[in-house]
């Protein structure tokens, strides 16, 4: 299977001096000293992991575990992230 495009969300977090970039749908994380470098590193991790999974024959299984389905070489998600909220919770 040759997937050219896969729609995902990229979260960006500031953790001390690092920017952490994460794709929650795939549970893949990378970091960098700038937003651009963190995203660049994230894309490199995705390419490496996808190549290794293809080589091992586990790529489609991984996508299925992450909530994706492949139909006629088109990748679709079972669900889509539609928003985030920050709230203060009363815990006591």
C-alpha positions as CSV (number, residue, x, y, z in Angstrom):
1,X,0.0,0.0,0.0
2,X,1.4,3.4,-1.0
3,X,-0.3,6.1,1.1
4,X,0.6,9.6,0.0
5,X,-1.5,11.6,2.4
6,X,-2.9,11.0,5.9
7,X,-4.9,13.7,7.7
8,X,-3.8,14.1,11.3
9,X,-3.7,16.7,14.1
10,X,-0.4,18.1,15.4
11,X,-0.3,19.2,19.0
12,X,2.4,21.6,20.1
13,X,3.5,21.9,23.7
14,X,6.1,24.1,25.4
15,X,8.0,22.0,27.9
16,X,10.8,24.0,29.5
17,X,13.2,24.9,26.6
18,X,11.7,22.4,24.2
19,X,8.8,22.4,21.9
20,X,7.1,19.0,21.8
21,X,5.1,18.0,18.7
22,X,2.6,15.1,19.0
23,X,0.2,13.4,16.6
24,X,-2.4,12.1,19.0
25,X,-4.1,9.9,16.4
26,X,-0.9,8.0,15.9
27,X,0.7,8.5,19.3
28,X,3.9,9.7,17.8
29,X,6.0,12.4,19.5
30,X,9.1,14.4,18.7
31,X,10.8,17.6,20.1
32,X,12.8,20.5,18.9
33,X,14.1,23.9,20.0
34,X,11.6,25.7,17.7
35,X,8.1,24.9,16.5
36,X,9.5,24.4,13.0
37,X,12.2,22.0,14.2
38,X,9.8,20.1,16.4
39,X,7.5,19.6,13.4
40,X,10.4,18.7,11.1
41,X,11.6,16.1,13.6
42,X,8.0,14.7,14.0
43,X,7.7,14.2,10.2
44,X,11.1,12.4,10.2
45,X,9.9,10.1,13.0
46,X,6.7,9.4,11.1
47,X,8.6,8.5,7.9
48,X,11.0,6.2,9.8
49,X,8.3,4.4,11.8
50,X,6.0,4.0,8.7
51,X,8.9,2.6,6.7
52,X,9.8,0.1,9.4
53,X,6.2,-1.0,9.8
54,X,5.8,-1.5,6.1
55,X,9.0,-3.6,6.1
56,X,7.6,-5.7,8.9
57,X,4.2,-6.0,7.3
58,X,2.4,-4.3,10.3
59,X,1.5,-0.9,8.8
60,X,-2.2,-1.6,8.0
61,X,-2.7,-3.2,11.4
62,X,-1.1,-0.2,13.1
63,X,-3.4,2.2,11.2
64,X,-6.4,0.1,12.3
65,X,-5.3,0.2,15.9
66,X,-5.1,4.0,15.6
67,X,-8.6,4.3,14.3
68,X,-8.0,4.4,10.6
69,X,-9.4,2.2,7.8
70,X,-7.9,1.8,4.4
71,X,-10.4,1.5,1.5
72,X,-9.0,1.4,-2.0
73,X,-5.8,3.1,-1.0
74,X,-7.7,5.9,0.7
75,X,-7.1,6.3,4.4
76,X,-10.1,7.4,6.5
77,X,-10.6,7.9,10.2
78,X,-13.3,6.3,12.3
79,X,-13.5,9.6,14.3
80,X,-12.1,13.1,14.1
81,X,-10.8,15.4,16.8
82,X,-13.1,18.4,16.8
83,X,-11.7,20.6,19.6
84,X,-9.9,21.0,22.8
85,X,-10.9,22.7,26.0
86,X,-8.9,23.8,29.0
87,X,-10.9,23.8,32.3
88,X,-10.2,24.0,35.9
89,X,-11.6,21.0,37.8
90,X,-12.7,21.1,41.4
91,X,-11.1,18.0,42.9
92,X,-11.9,18.4,46.6
